[in-house]
Amino acid sequence: MNLNYPITYIKGISVQRATLLYTELGIKTCSDLLNFFPFRYIDKTTFYALKDLQPNSSEVQVVGKITHVKSVAQKKGSRLVATFQDATGTIELVWFKGQKWIKDSLKINEPYVVYGKLNHYNGSFSIPHPEMELATEYKKKLQTKMQPVYPSTEKLMNSGVSNKLIRTYIQNLLEQFYNGIEETLSKEIIDDFKMISKRDALLNAHFPKSQENLAKAQNRLKFEELFFIQLQLLRKKLINKTKIKGFIFENVGAIFNEFYADKLPFDLTNAQKRVLKEIRKDVASGAHMNRLLQGDVGSGKTIVALLAMLLAIDNGFQATIMAPTEILANQHFIAVSELLEGMNIKVDILTGSVRTKKRREIHANLEDGTLDILIGTHALLEDKVKFKNLGIAIIDEQHRFGVAQRSKLWKKNTTVPHILVMTATPIPRTLAMSVYGDLDISVIDELPPGRKEVKTVHRFDSNRLSVFKFMRDEIAKGRQVYIVYPLIQESEVMDYKDLMDGYESVSREFPSPKYQISIVHGQMKPADKEFEMQRFVKGETQIMVATTVIEVGVNVPNASVMIIESSERFGLSQLHQLRGRVGRGADQSYCILLSSFKLSAEGKTRLKTMVETTDGFKIAEVDLKLRGPGNLMGTQQSGVLNLKIADIVKDTKILVAARNTAIHLLQEDSNLSKPENTNIKKAYLELSKTSKIWSNIS
């Protein structure tokens, strides 16, 4: 018997049922069903005597006999009532549905095991719609102690596939296949971590005899799941390093040195120097660079990226930056062009709005090599875009791109260009290990000198007048202010109203001509939006009232105050990104989080976190706990983490142990060819046939 057989091999599963289980739960093979784990357990370790029952509406398990069954009329229809007793007392079992079928199936004076939620009314107890089983049948079954509860769907329930039926299928599966379940870890790993065997772990994950057995089973299965993910990521990294050849940038040439000596607007921080050294080592090694660069808003990632591109140009290669939005692509283009002013380097931009004539010119310059740096959006991925010799591709805010889109950049050359992936969304360590475990990771963890930390406070709506006074004081010092309103797609009308109401009240408090106010929102034409943005950038307006369209792409060093209205409606990473819009100059900057008094527990945690820290990584850790990995990474990346039993938030210790074990194993046996690793290699090859992880990784 083979666990890769379809589930129709299991006793009791028809072709029709198999189709339903596949469409609803993705269960196709016996292995899929075996790895479909309960999400909770009903502890049936205790049997109660009827005289000991308490009126607390808990779930209880009792043993006794049915002595009498009757139908009782009520306002609408009737109910079926059975008198149930043990040696100590009597209760009623009650059914409102399926009465005829139930009445015919009940056996009088036979011992039953009954389980259900206890009701207490007028001094007597009853259990409505109990789970019940003849004691003789109960004793034959595996689940004598704790009962598993499996995830389900409405369609399954309506089609008669109950939790009890899934339990039966899994029991049948274990009875048929138990001896064929093979070990997947080496004896050394099992001994090191004092783990139980694979087959015992699976048996106890579905039908645990005790809490202790369940803990051992879950620990073993979580470790194994995370271990094989790490093994795949680390082997992929190893192959990347040894098999994929990269261009060698051996010269630090005239262009890099001229820029570094004469054009650099400020001294690099130690963190920037460290990251640059890591990149230089990569691109000089002959191996292909695949590096993730993390750094908070304003930490100076763009300068590092530019220096990496200049290394490529010095060695006769071209470079590109791909950004997810036109605003961000334009910001990179302006920043890079200003930094390289006066140098003999040709930079251009390609986005969806570039006209055909200009496009043709860009295509020609790329192919003949006269264009050194091309910055753009998804437009870079079009087949017509061909580089003469692309040496490095930099991908900004990479979680917004699909995997297929990124791989298109690779195909622009016969040899794969070096890849530098940048993100201003700090990624918690556990998530980075899991989603980006095949990349080398660099972190810029300090801000440029002269940057002051943004002071953050939380105020309720009732403090609005004192907030207005604070704004007047800051404007009097020559500073500018953002006021941001939430934008929630489903209620655009309401959001627009909130924004316009806010704009009107701000206009009353800050009347013209003394004060000038810009307004920006998603319903404006791009040209109008750009006009208002530019007025604010030039300092012609002191206040910018906006929705979250300003989250990325606006750089106004003179703006020192960020006021976020209804801040409880924003996610943590959004609040952190918005706060990053201020604090870009040398002046002390402030972020004021306004909210109503009605705050959920999660809302309180978010605002408290923002007030307590400006560290993006700490904020990301809290965000991960609140939202889970899927939401944090977006759909493009979370596919990697379709975990069956482990949880990277709760199981951090197991994840670290699994990764370290995988690192150690590959150092000792990179091809998994030693006899003691036969089990691991077999499981690894089996997994790599079916696992989506290969296609999901950068």
C-alpha positions as CSV (number, residue, x, y, z in Angstrom):
1,M,0.0,0.0,0.0
2,N,1.3,3.5,-0.9
3,L,0.3,6.8,0.7
4,N,0.3,8.4,-2.7
5,Y,-2.7,6.3,-3.7
6,P,-6.0,8.3,-4.2
7,I,-8.3,8.3,-1.1
8,T,-10.7,6.0,-2.8
9,Y,-8.4,3.2,-1.6
10,I,-9.6,3.9,1.9
11,K,-12.5,1.8,3.1
12,G,-15.8,3.8,2.9
13,I,-14.7,6.6,0.5
14,S,-16.7,6.5,-2.8
15,V,-15.6,8.4,-5.9
16,Q,-18.3,11.0,-5.3
17,R,-17.1,11.6,-1.7
18,A,-13.4,11.7,-2.9
19,T,-14.4,14.5,-5.4
20,L,-16.1,16.4,-2.6
21,L,-13.1,16.1,-0.3
22,Y,-10.8,17.3,-3.0
23,T,-12.9,20.3,-4.1
24,E,-13.7,21.4,-0.5
25,L,-10.4,20.6,1.4
26,G,-7.8,19.8,-1.3
27,I,-7.5,16.2,-0.1
28,K,-6.6,14.0,-3.1
29,T,-4.3,11.2,-1.8
30,C,-4.1,9.1,1.3
31,S,-1.1,11.2,2.4
32,D,-3.2,14.4,2.1
33,L,-5.8,12.9,4.4
34,L,-3.1,11.7,6.9
35,N,-1.7,15.2,7.0
36,F,-5.1,16.8,7.5
37,F,-4.8,17.7,11.2
38,P,-7.4,18.5,13.8
39,F,-7.6,22.2,14.9
40,R,-8.8,21.3,18.4
41,Y,-9.6,18.3,20.5
42,I,-12.5,17.5,22.8
43,D,-11.2,16.0,25.9
44,K,-13.3,12.9,26.7
45,T,-11.0,11.6,29.4
46,T,-13.6,12.0,32.1
47,F,-16.9,10.2,32.6
48,Y,-19.4,11.9,34.9
49,A,-21.9,10.3,37.3
50,L,-25.3,11.9,36.7
51,K,-25.6,13.0,40.3
52,D,-22.3,15.0,40.0
53,L,-23.5,17.2,37.0
54,Q,-23.2,20.9,37.6
55,P,-25.4,23.7,36.0
56,N,-22.5,25.3,34.1
57,S,-23.4,24.5,30.4
58,S,-20.2,22.6,29.8
59,E,-19.7,19.5,27.5
60,V,-19.9,16.3,29.4
61,Q,-19.6,12.5,28.8
62,V,-21.8,10.0,30.7
63,V,-22.5,6.3,30.5
64,G,-26.0,4.7,31.1
65,K,-29.1,3.2,29.5
66,I,-32.2,4.6,27.8
67,T,-35.2,3.4,29.7
68,H,-38.0,5.2,27.9
69,V,-38.6,7.2,24.6
70,K,-41.6,9.5,23.9
71,S,-42.7,12.2,21.5
72,V,-43.7,15.5,23.2
73,A,-45.9,18.1,21.4
74,Q,-44.8,21.8,21.5
75,K,-45.9,25.1,20.0
76,K,-44.3,24.2,16.6
77,G,-44.2,20.5,15.9
78,S,-42.8,18.1,18.5
79,R,-39.6,16.9,20.1
80,L,-38.3,13.5,20.9
81,V,-37.4,12.8,24.5
82,A,-35.5,9.8,25.9
83,T,-35.1,9.1,29.6
84,F,-31.4,8.2,30.3
85,Q,-30.2,6.9,33.6
86,D,-27.1,5.5,35.4
87,A,-26.8,4.0,38.9
88,T,-26.9,7.6,40.4
89,G,-29.6,9.5,38.6
90,T,-31.7,10.4,35.5
91,I,-31.5,13.1,32.8
92,E,-33.3,13.6,29.4
93,L,-31.8,13.4,25.9
94,V,-33.7,15.6,23.5
95,W,-34.0,15.8,19.6
96,F,-35.8,18.4,17.5
97,K,-34.7,17.1,14.1
98,G,-34.6,13.7,12.4
99,Q,-36.9,12.2,15.1
100,K,-38.3,9.2,13.1
101,W,-34.8,8.0,12.1
102,I,-33.4,8.5,15.6
103,K,-36.4,6.8,17.4
104,D,-36.0,3.7,15.2
105,S,-32.3,3.5,15.9
106,L,-32.4,3.8,19.7
107,K,-32.0,0.6,21.7
108,I,-33.7,0.4,25.1
109,N,-31.7,-0.9,28.1
110,E,-28.5,-1.2,26.2
111,P,-25.4,0.7,27.6
112,Y,-24.6,3.9,25.7
113,V,-21.7,6.4,25.9
114,V,-23.3,9.8,25.5
115,Y,-21.5,13.2,25.0
116,G,-22.9,16.7,24.5
117,K,-23.6,20.1,25.9
118,L,-25.5,20.1,29.2
119,N,-28.6,22.2,29.5
120,H,-30.1,23.1,32.9
121,Y,-33.7,24.3,33.1
122,N,-36.2,24.3,36.1
123,G,-33.9,22.2,38.2
124,S,-33.4,19.3,35.7
125,F,-30.7,18.5,33.2
126,S,-31.0,17.6,29.5
127,I,-28.6,17.1,26.6
128,P,-30.0,18.2,23.2
129,H,-28.8,16.3,20.1
130,P,-26.2,14.3,21.9
131,E,-23.4,12.3,20.2
132,M,-24.0,8.7,21.2
133,E,-22.5,5.3,20.6
134,L,-23.3,1.8,22.0
135,A,-20.6,1.1,24.7
136,T,-19.6,-2.1,22.8
137,E,-18.8,-0.1,19.6
138,Y,-17.1,2.7,21.6
139,K,-14.6,0.2,23.2
140,K,-13.5,-1.1,19.7
141,K,-12.4,2.4,18.5
142,L,-9.1,4.2,18.6
143,Q,-10.5,7.5,20.0
144,T,-11.1,6.4,23.5
145,K,-9.7,9.5,25.2
146,M,-9.4,12.9,23.3
147,Q,-11.5,13.4,20.2
148,P,-10.2,15.3,17.2
149,V,-12.2,18.1,15.6
150,Y,-11.3,18.8,11.9
151,P,-11.8,21.9,9.8
152,S,-14.9,21.6,7.7
153,T,-17.1,23.6,5.2
154,E,-20.8,24.2,5.0
155,K,-21.0,22.1,1.8
156,L,-19.3,19.1,3.5
157,M,-21.7,19.3,6.5
158,N,-24.7,19.5,4.2
159,S,-23.5,16.5,2.2
160,G,-23.3,14.4,5.3
161,V,-19.5,14.5,5.7
162,S,-19.5,15.1,9.5
163,N,-16.6,15.4,11.8
164,K,-17.4,11.9,13.0
165,L,-17.2,10.6,9.4
166,I,-13.8,12.2,8.8
167,R,-12.6,10.6,12.0
168,T,-13.8,7.2,10.7
169,Y,-12.0,7.7,7.4
170,I,-8.7,8.6,9.2
171,Q,-9.1,5.6,11.5
172,N,-9.7,3.3,8.5
173,L,-6.6,4.9,6.8
174,L,-4.4,4.3,9.8
175,E,-5.6,0.7,10.2
176,Q,-4.9,0.0,6.5
177,F,-1.6,1.9,6.2
178,Y,0.0,2.1,9.6
179,N,2.7,-0.4,9.0
180,G,3.6,1.2,5.7
181,I,4.3,4.7,7.2
182,E,8.0,5.2,6.7
183,E,10.4,7.2,8.9
184,T,11.5,10.5,7.3
185,L,14.2,11.7,9.7
186,S,17.6,10.2,10.5
187,K,18.2,8.3,13.7
188,E,20.6,11.0,14.8
189,I,18.0,13.8,14.6
190,I,15.3,11.7,16.3
191,D,17.8,10.8,19.2
192,D,19.1,14.3,19.5
193,F,15.6,15.8,20.0
194,K,14.2,12.7,21.8
195,M,11.4,12.5,19.3
196,I,8.8,9.8,18.8
197,S,8.6,7.9,15.5
198,K,6.8,9.3,12.5
199,R,4.0,6.7,12.6
200,D,3.4,7.2,16.4
201,A,3.4,11.0,15.8
202,L,0.7,10.6,13.1
203,L,-1.4,8.2,15.3
204,N,-1.2,10.5,18.3
205,A,-1.9,13.7,16.3
206,H,-5.2,12.2,15.2
207,F,-6.1,10.0,18.2
208,P,-4.1,11.1,21.3
209,K,-4.5,9.0,24.4
210,S,-3.4,12.0,26.6
211,Q,-2.3,15.6,26.5
212,E,1.3,14.5,26.9
213,N,1.1,12.2,23.9
214,L,-0.5,14.9,21.8
215,A,2.3,17.4,22.7
216,K,5.0,14.9,21.7
217,A,3.2,14.2,18.4
218,Q,2.7,17.8,17.5
219,N,6.3,18.7,18.4
220,R,7.7,16.0,16.1
221,L,5.4,16.9,13.2
222,K,6.0,20.6,13.5
223,F,9.7,20.1,13.5
224,E,9.6,17.9,10.5
225,E,7.4,20.3,8.4
226,L,9.7,23.2,9.2
227,F,12.9,21.2,8.7
228,F,11.9,20.1,5.2
229,I,11.0,23.7,4.2
230,Q,14.4,24.9,5.5
231,L,16.2,22.0,3.8
232,Q,14.6,23.0,0.4
233,L,15.4,26.7,0.9
234,L,19.0,26.1,2.0
235,R,19.7,23.6,-0.8
236,K,18.3,26.1,-3.3
237,K,20.6,28.7,-1.9
238,L,23.5,26.2,-2.1
239,I,22.7,25.4,-5.7
240,N,22.4,29.2,-6.4
241,K,25.8,29.7,-5.0
242,T,27.6,26.8,-6.7
243,K,25.7,26.1,-10.0
244,I,24.4,29.4,-11.2
245,K,27.3,31.5,-12.4
246,G,27.1,35.3,-11.9
247,F,28.9,38.1,-13.7
248,I,32.1,39.1,-12.1
249,F,32.4,42.8,-11.2
250,E,36.1,42.8,-10.4
251,N,36.9,46.5,-10.8
252,V,35.9,49.2,-8.5
253,G,36.4,51.7,-11.3
254,A,36.5,55.4,-12.1
255,I,32.7,56.0,-12.1
256,F,32.2,54.4,-8.6
257,N,35.2,56.3,-7.2
258,E,34.2,59.7,-8.7
259,F,30.7,59.4,-7.3
260,Y,31.9,58.2,-3.9
261,A,34.5,60.9,-3.6
262,D,32.7,63.9,-5.1
263,K,28.9,63.3,-5.4
264,L,27.9,61.4,-2.2
265,P,25.6,63.9,-0.4
266,F,26.6,62.6,3.1
267,D,28.9,60.1,4.7
268,L,27.6,56.5,4.6
269,T,26.4,55.1,8.0
270,N,28.3,52.0,9.3
271,A,25.2,49.9,8.4
272,Q,25.3,51.2,4.8
273,K,29.1,50.5,4.5
274,R,28.6,46.9,5.9
275,V,25.8,46.2,3.4
276,L,27.9,47.6,0.5
277,K,30.8,45.3,1.5
278,E,28.4,42.3,1.5
279,I,27.2,43.2,-2.0
280,R,30.7,43.8,-3.3
281,K,31.8,40.4,-2.0
282,D,28.9,38.8,-3.8
283,V,29.4,40.4,-7.2
284,A,33.1,39.7,-7.2
285,S,32.8,36.1,-6.3
286,G,31.7,34.6,-9.6
287,A,28.5,33.3,-8.0
288,H,25.1,34.7,-8.6
289,M,23.9,37.3,-6.1
290,N,20.4,36.8,-4.7
291,R,20.2,39.3,-1.8
292,L,17.4,40.9,0.2
293,L,18.1,44.4,1.4
294,Q,15.9,45.5,4.3
295,G,15.9,49.0,5.7
296,D,13.3,51.3,7.3
297,V,11.9,54.3,5.4
298,G,14.7,56.8,5.2
299,S,17.6,54.5,6.1
300,G,19.3,55.1,2.8
301,K,18.7,52.0,0.7
302,T,18.6,54.0,-2.6
303,I,22.2,55.2,-2.2
304,V,23.4,51.6,-1.6
305,A,21.4,50.4,-4.7
306,L,22.9,53.2,-6.8
307,L,26.5,52.3,-5.7
308,A,25.8,48.6,-6.6
309,M,24.6,49.8,-10.1
310,L,27.8,51.9,-10.5
311,L,29.9,48.8,-9.8
312,A,28.0,47.1,-12.7
313,I,28.6,50.1,-15.0
314,D,32.3,50.3,-14.2
315,N,32.5,46.7,-15.4
316,G,30.8,47.3,-18.7
317,F,27.2,46.2,-17.6
318,Q,23.8,47.9,-17.5
319,A,21.5,48.1,-14.5
320,T,17.8,48.4,-13.8
321,I,15.4,49.3,-10.9
322,M,11.9,47.9,-11.0
323,A,9.3,49.6,-8.7
324,P,5.6,48.6,-8.1
325,T,4.1,52.0,-8.9
326,E,4.7,55.0,-11.2
327,I,5.0,57.3,-8.2
328,L,7.8,55.2,-6.7
329,A,9.5,54.7,-10.1
330,N,9.4,58.5,-10.7
331,Q,10.8,59.1,-7.2
332,H,13.8,56.7,-8.0
333,F,14.3,58.3,-11.4
334,I,14.4,61.9,-9.9
335,A,16.7,60.9,-7.0
336,V,19.1,58.9,-9.2
337,S,19.2,61.6,-11.9
338,E,19.9,64.3,-9.3
339,L,22.7,62.3,-7.6
340,L,24.4,61.5,-11.0
341,E,24.1,65.1,-12.4
342,G,27.2,66.1,-14.3
343,M,28.4,62.5,-14.7
344,N,28.6,60.8,-18.0
345,I,25.9,58.2,-17.2
346,K,22.6,57.9,-19.2
347,V,19.5,57.2,-17.1
348,D,16.0,56.8,-18.4
349,I,12.5,55.8,-17.1
350,L,10.0,53.4,-18.6
351,T,6.4,53.3,-17.3
352,G,3.0,52.6,-18.7
353,S,2.4,56.3,-19.5
354,V,5.6,56.7,-21.6
355,R,4.6,57.5,-25.3
356,T,5.3,55.2,-28.2
357,K,8.0,57.4,-29.8
358,K,9.9,57.7,-26.5
359,R,9.5,53.9,-25.9
360,R,11.2,53.1,-29.3
361,E,14.1,55.4,-28.4
362,I,14.5,53.6,-25.0
363,H,14.4,50.2,-26.6
364,A,17.0,51.2,-29.2
365,N,19.3,52.7,-26.5
366,L,19.0,49.6,-24.3
367,E,20.0,47.2,-27.1
368,D,23.0,49.2,-28.4
369,G,24.2,49.8,-24.8
370,T,24.1,53.6,-24.7
371,L,21.6,53.5,-21.9
372,D,23.3,52.6,-18.6
373,I,20.4,52.6,-16.1
374,L,16.7,52.0,-16.8
375,I,14.2,52.6,-14.0
376,G,10.6,51.5,-14.4
377,T,7.5,49.6,-13.4
378,H,6.0,46.3,-14.8
379,A,6.6,47.9,-18.2
380,L,10.2,46.6,-17.9
381,L,8.9,43.1,-18.2
382,E,7.5,43.5,-21.7
383,D,9.2,41.2,-24.3
384,K,10.3,44.2,-26.4
385,V,12.5,45.4,-23.5
386,K,15.9,43.9,-24.3
387,F,19.2,44.8,-22.6
388,K,22.6,44.6,-24.3
389,N,24.1,43.2,-21.1
390,L,22.1,43.5,-17.9
391,G,24.4,43.0,-15.0
392,I,22.2,43.8,-12.0
393,A,18.5,44.1,-11.4
394,I,17.1,45.8,-8.3
395,I,13.6,45.1,-7.3
396,D,11.9,47.6,-4.9
397,E,9.1,46.6,-2.5
398,Q,9.4,43.1,-4.0
399,H,6.4,41.5,-2.1
400,R,4.2,43.4,-4.5
401,F,5.5,41.4,-7.5
402,G,4.5,37.9,-8.4
403,V,7.2,35.3,-8.8
404,A,6.6,34.9,-12.5
405,Q,7.1,38.6,-13.0
406,R,10.4,38.6,-11.2
407,S,11.7,35.6,-13.2
408,K,11.0,37.5,-16.4
409,L,13.8,39.9,-15.4
410,W,16.2,37.0,-15.3
411,K,15.4,36.0,-18.9
412,K,16.5,39.4,-20.2
413,N,20.0,37.9,-20.5
414,T,21.6,34.6,-21.3
415,T,23.4,34.8,-18.0
416,V,21.3,35.6,-14.9
417,P,21.9,39.2,-13.7
418,H,22.7,39.7,-10.0
419,I,19.4,40.3,-8.1
420,L,19.1,42.8,-5.2
421,V,15.6,42.9,-3.7
422,M,14.8,45.9,-1.5
423,T,12.0,46.4,1.0
424,A,11.1,49.2,3.4
425,T,8.6,46.9,5.1
426,P,10.7,45.3,7.9
427,I,10.3,41.5,7.8
428,P,10.3,39.7,11.2
429,R,13.2,37.3,11.5
430,T,11.0,34.1,11.6
431,L,9.2,35.2,8.4
432,A,12.5,36.1,6.7
433,M,13.8,32.6,7.6
434,S,10.8,31.0,6.1
435,V,9.9,33.1,3.1
436,Y,13.3,34.3,2.1
437,G,15.4,31.5,3.5
438,D,17.1,31.0,0.1
439,L,18.3,34.6,-0.1
440,D,21.2,36.3,1.7
441,I,19.8,39.0,3.9
442,S,21.3,42.4,4.5
443,V,19.8,44.9,7.0
444,I,20.4,48.7,7.2
445,D,19.5,49.1,10.9
446,E,20.6,52.7,11.6
447,L,19.4,56.1,10.3
448,P,21.7,58.7,8.7
449,P,23.3,61.1,11.1
450,G,21.3,64.2,12.0
451,R,18.0,62.3,11.7
452,K,16.0,62.6,14.9
453,E,13.5,60.0,16.0
454,V,9.9,61.0,15.2
455,K,8.0,61.6,18.5
456,T,4.7,59.8,18.5
457,V,1.6,60.4,20.6
458,H,-1.9,59.0,20.8
459,R,-4.8,61.5,21.3
460,F,-8.6,61.0,21.4
461,D,-10.9,63.1,19.1
462,S,-11.8,65.3,22.1
463,N,-8.2,66.7,22.1
464,R,-8.6,68.1,18.6
465,L,-8.4,71.7,19.6
466,S,-5.0,71.3,21.3
467,V,-3.8,69.4,18.2
468,F,-4.9,72.4,16.0
469,K,-3.0,74.8,18.4
470,F,0.1,72.5,18.0
471,M,-0.2,72.7,14.2
472,R,-0.3,76.5,14.3
473,D,2.8,76.6,16.4
474,E,4.7,74.3,14.0
475,I,3.5,76.3,10.9
476,A,4.6,79.5,12.6
477,K,8.1,78.0,12.7
478,G,8.0,77.5,8.9
479,R,7.1,73.8,9.0
480,Q,4.5,71.8,7.0
481,V,1.8,69.3,8.2
482,Y,0.2,66.2,6.7
483,I,-3.4,65.2,7.8
484,V,-4.2,61.7,6.5
485,Y,-7.6,60.1,6.4
486,P,-8.2,56.3,6.0
487,L,-9.1,54.8,2.7
488,I,-11.1,51.6,2.9
489,Q,-12.0,50.4,-0.5
490,E,-15.5,49.1,0.4
491,S,-16.7,52.5,1.6
492,E,-15.2,55.0,-0.8
493,V,-18.3,57.2,-0.5
494,M,-18.0,57.3,3.3
495,D,-14.2,57.9,3.1
496,Y,-14.7,60.7,0.6
497,K,-17.2,62.3,3.0
498,D,-14.9,61.9,5.9
499,L,-12.1,63.5,3.9
500,M,-14.2,66.5,2.7
501,D,-15.7,67.0,6.2
502,G,-12.2,67.0,7.6
503,Y,-11.0,69.4,4.9
504,E,-13.8,71.8,5.7
505,S,-13.1,71.8,9.4
506,V,-9.3,72.3,8.8
507,S,-10.2,75.2,6.4
508,R,-12.3,76.9,9.1
509,E,-9.4,76.6,11.6
510,F,-6.8,77.7,9.1
511,P,-8.4,80.3,6.9
512,S,-6.9,81.7,3.7
513,P,-5.0,83.8,2.7
514,K,-2.9,83.3,5.9
515,Y,-2.9,79.5,5.4
516,Q,-2.9,77.5,2.2
517,I,-4.1,73.9,2.1
518,S,-3.6,71.1,-0.5
519,I,-5.9,68.2,-0.9
520,V,-5.1,64.9,-2.5
521,H,-7.3,61.8,-2.9
522,G,-7.8,58.8,-5.2
523,Q,-10.8,60.2,-7.1
524,M,-8.7,63.1,-8.6
525,K,-7.2,63.1,-12.1
526,P,-3.5,62.2,-12.0
527,A,-2.5,65.7,-13.3
528,D,-4.6,67.5,-10.6
529,K,-3.1,65.2,-7.9
530,E,0.4,65.9,-9.2
531,F,-0.3,69.7,-9.2
532,E,-1.4,69.6,-5.6
533,M,1.5,67.4,-4.5
534,Q,4.0,69.8,-6.2
535,R,2.4,72.9,-4.4
536,F,3.1,71.1,-1.1
537,V,6.6,70.0,-2.2
538,K,7.5,73.6,-3.1
539,G,6.2,74.9,0.2
540,E,3.3,76.9,-1.4
541,T,0.8,75.2,0.9
542,Q,1.4,74.5,4.6
543,I,-1.1,71.7,5.1
544,M,-1.7,68.6,3.0
545,V,-5.1,66.9,3.6
546,A,-4.9,63.5,1.9
547,T,-6.0,59.8,1.9
548,T,-3.3,57.1,2.0
549,V,-2.2,57.9,-1.6
550,I,0.7,59.7,0.0
551,E,1.9,56.5,1.8
552,V,4.8,56.1,-0.7
553,G,6.5,58.5,-3.0
554,V,6.4,61.9,-1.3
555,N,9.6,63.3,0.1
556,V,9.2,66.7,1.8
557,P,12.0,67.3,4.3
558,N,10.3,70.4,5.6
559,A,7.1,68.5,6.7
560,S,7.5,67.8,10.4
561,V,4.0,66.8,11.5
562,M,2.0,63.8,10.5
563,I,-1.6,63.7,11.9
564,I,-3.4,60.4,11.2
565,E,-7.2,60.6,11.6
566,S,-9.2,57.5,12.7
567,S,-5.8,55.8,13.3
568,E,-7.5,52.8,14.7
569,R,-8.6,51.9,11.2
570,F,-5.1,51.5,9.9
571,G,-2.8,48.5,10.0
572,L,0.5,48.7,11.8
573,S,2.7,48.6,8.7
574,Q,0.6,51.4,7.1
575,L,0.9,53.6,10.3
576,H,4.7,53.0,10.2
577,Q,4.9,53.8,6.5
578,L,2.9,57.0,7.0
579,R,5.0,58.1,10.0
580,G,8.1,57.6,7.7
581,R,6.8,60.5,5.6
582,V,8.1,62.9,8.3
583,G,11.4,63.1,10.0
584,R,13.2,63.5,6.7
585,G,14.8,66.8,7.6
586,A,17.0,67.9,10.6
587,D,14.0,69.3,12.6
588,Q,12.3,67.4,15.3
589,S,9.2,65.7,13.8
590,Y,6.0,64.5,15.3
591,C,3.3,61.9,14.6
592,I,-0.1,62.3,16.2
593,L,-2.5,59.3,16.2
594,L,-6.1,60.5,16.6
595,S,-8.8,57.9,17.4
596,S,-12.2,57.6,18.9
597,F,-12.7,56.3,22.4
598,K,-14.1,53.0,21.1
599,L,-10.9,50.9,20.5
600,S,-10.8,47.1,20.1
601,A,-8.1,45.2,22.0
602,E,-6.1,44.9,18.8
603,G,-6.5,48.6,18.0
604,K,-5.1,49.5,21.5
605,T,-2.1,47.2,20.9
606,R,-1.4,48.8,17.5
607,L,-1.5,52.4,18.8
608,K,0.5,51.5,21.9
609,T,3.2,49.8,19.8
610,M,3.4,52.9,17.6
611,V,3.8,55.2,20.6
612,E,6.4,53.0,22.2
613,T,8.8,52.3,19.3
614,T,10.0,53.5,15.9
615,D,11.9,50.3,15.3
616,G,10.3,48.8,12.2
617,F,11.4,45.3,13.1
618,K,9.7,45.4,16.5
619,I,6.6,46.8,14.8
620,A,6.7,44.0,12.3
621,E,6.9,41.3,15.0
622,V,3.8,42.7,16.7
623,D,2.1,42.9,13.3
624,L,2.9,39.3,12.6
625,K,1.4,38.2,15.9
626,L,-1.8,40.3,15.2
627,R,-2.3,39.4,11.5
628,G,-0.5,36.2,10.8
629,P,2.0,35.5,8.0
630,G,-0.4,35.3,5.1
631,N,-1.8,38.8,5.5
632,L,1.7,40.3,6.2
633,M,3.3,38.9,3.1
634,G,0.4,39.4,0.7
635,T,-0.9,36.6,-1.5
636,Q,2.2,36.4,-3.7
637,Q,4.4,35.1,-0.9
638,S,2.2,33.5,1.6
639,G,1.8,30.4,-0.6
640,V,5.2,29.3,0.7
641,L,3.7,29.1,4.2
642,N,0.7,26.8,3.6
643,L,1.7,25.0,6.8
644,K,-0.3,22.0,7.8
645,I,0.6,21.9,11.5
646,A,3.3,24.4,12.4
647,D,2.8,28.1,13.1
648,I,5.8,30.3,12.5
649,V,4.5,32.9,15.1
650,K,4.0,30.4,17.9
651,D,6.7,27.9,16.9
652,T,9.7,30.2,16.6
653,K,11.9,27.9,18.8
654,I,11.1,24.9,16.7
655,L,11.7,26.9,13.5
656,V,15.2,28.0,14.7
657,A,16.0,24.4,15.8
658,A,14.8,23.0,12.4
659,R,16.8,25.6,10.4
660,N,20.0,25.0,12.4
661,T,19.6,21.2,12.0
662,A,19.2,21.6,8.3
663,I,22.3,23.9,8.1
664,H,24.4,21.4,10.0
665,L,23.2,18.5,7.9
666,L,24.0,20.2,4.6
667,Q,27.5,21.2,5.9
668,E,28.2,17.5,6.6
669,D,26.4,16.0,3.6
670,S,25.3,18.6,0.9
671,N,23.9,15.9,-1.5
672,L,22.3,13.9,1.3
673,S,24.2,10.8,0.0
674,K,25.4,9.3,3.3
675,P,23.6,6.1,4.3
676,E,22.4,7.5,7.6
677,N,20.5,10.2,5.6
678,T,18.6,7.8,3.3
679,N,15.3,8.5,5.0
680,I,15.7,12.3,4.7
681,K,16.7,12.1,1.0
682,K,13.8,9.9,0.1
683,A,11.3,12.2,1.9
684,Y,13.0,15.3,0.4
685,L,12.8,14.1,-3.2
686,E,9.1,13.0,-2.6
687,L,8.3,16.5,-1.2
688,S,10.0,18.4,-4.0
689,K,7.8,16.6,-6.6
690,T,4.6,18.0,-4.9
691,S,5.7,21.0,-3.0
692,K,4.7,24.4,-4.3
693,I,7.7,26.0,-2.5
694,W,10.0,25.7,-5.6
695,S,7.9,27.9,-7.7
696,N,7.0,30.3,-4.9
697,I,10.5,31.4,-4.0
698,S,12.2,34.5,-5.3
